Amino acid sequence: MVDFNKLKEEQLRLAKKVVLKDSFDKLELIGGVDCAYNQHDIISAIVVYEAKTMEVKEKVFAVVKAKVPYVNGFLAYREGPAISEAYVKLENKPDVLIFDGNGILHPRRCGLASHMGILLEQASIGVAKQLLVGEAKGNIVYVDKEARAKLIVTREHSNPIYVSPGHKISLKTSVEIVRNCLKFPHKLPEPLHLAHRYSNEIGEKIAKGEMKVEVKG
């Protein structure tokens, strides 16, 4: 059994470690992180691409058994082990990682991007497709009077995405990076779109028996 009260306490402790200042010297490589599911296994994919050319530099993935059920607000405990397994395979560590999830736009100010940013000591951004917490006033999302995210309409007639800083980055820079990574007609920033596509491709190959992989855990 998972003790979610203990996990809440840990999230509150981790939230105090979040840094909301730009803490990277350069922005040459940007990574996108996304996870797909194959029955009880989690497939985490990371795609690293060059900020200037938008060319893919590296792709890695890892498959890990899911040990924590999906519960809103605790995504890092479900997907984190698989993300960590994929991350250690990278030969080209990104300057910034973009996650399919929230940064500080979270009830305890520690969503997937913040949680993993701290664990990996990595500048990180959260991009969510739905509003988990807070109130949007104009294009800014506030929680307890703190501006925690910005909503961006990336495609006409499409719902917005919610961009929040994860760790070692400001809200302003998070939004600038995500905007610069948008590529028509994709709704998500390109590194995230590529990671999503790659994780699904791996999942389909495993499901069809076209690929055999080592499942951790």
VENGIZI-V45223 format. One record per residue. RES is the residue in one letter. SS is DSSP state (alpha for helix, beta for strand, coil for the rest). Layout:
RES	SS
RES	SS
//
This chain:
M	coil
V	coil
D	coil
F	alpha
N	alpha
K	alpha
L	alpha
K	alpha
E	alpha
E	alpha
Q	alpha
L	alpha
R	alpha
L	alpha
A	alpha
K	coil
K	coil
V	coil
V	coil
L	coil
K	coil
D	coil
S	coil
F	coil
D	coil
K	coil
L	coil
E	coil
L	beta
I	beta
G	beta
G	beta
V	beta
D	beta
C	beta
A	beta
Y	beta
N	beta
Q	coil
H	coil
D	beta
I	beta
I	beta
S	beta
A	beta
I	beta
V	beta
V	beta
Y	beta
E	beta
A	coil
K	coil
T	coil
M	coil
E	coil
V	beta
K	beta
E	beta
K	beta
V	beta
F	beta
A	beta
V	beta
V	beta
K	beta
A	coil
K	coil
V	coil
P	coil
Y	coil
V	coil
N	coil
G	coil
F	coil
L	alpha
A	alpha
Y	alpha
R	alpha
E	alpha
G	alpha
P	alpha
A	alpha
I	alpha
S	alpha
E	alpha
A	alpha
Y	alpha
V	coil
K	coil
L	coil
E	coil
N	coil
K	coil
P	coil
D	coil
V	beta
L	beta
I	beta
F	beta
D	beta
G	beta
N	coil
G	coil
I	coil
L	coil
H	coil
P	coil
R	coil
R	coil
C	coil
G	coil
L	alpha
A	alpha
S	alpha
H	alpha
M	alpha
G	alpha
I	alpha
L	alpha
L	alpha
E	coil
Q	coil
A	coil
S	beta
I	beta
G	beta
V	beta
A	beta
K	coil
Q	coil
L	coil
L	coil
V	coil
G	coil
E	beta
A	beta
K	beta
G	coil
N	coil
I	beta
V	beta
Y	beta
V	beta
D	coil
K	coil
E	beta
A	beta
R	beta
A	beta
K	beta
L	beta
I	beta
V	coil
T	coil
R	coil
E	coil
H	coil
S	coil
N	coil
P	coil
I	beta
Y	beta
V	beta
S	beta
P	beta
G	beta
H	beta
K	coil
I	coil
S	coil
L	alpha
K	alpha
T	alpha
S	alpha
V	alpha
E	alpha
I	alpha
V	alpha
R	alpha
N	alpha
C	coil
L	coil
K	coil
F	coil
P	coil
H	coil
K	coil
L	coil
P	coil
E	alpha
P	alpha
L	alpha
H	alpha
L	alpha
A	alpha
H	alpha
R	alpha
Y	alpha
S	alpha
N	alpha
E	alpha
I	alpha
G	alpha
E	alpha
K	alpha
I	alpha
A	alpha
K	coil
G	coil
E	coil
M	coil
K	coil
V	coil
E	coil
V	beta
K	beta
G	coil
//
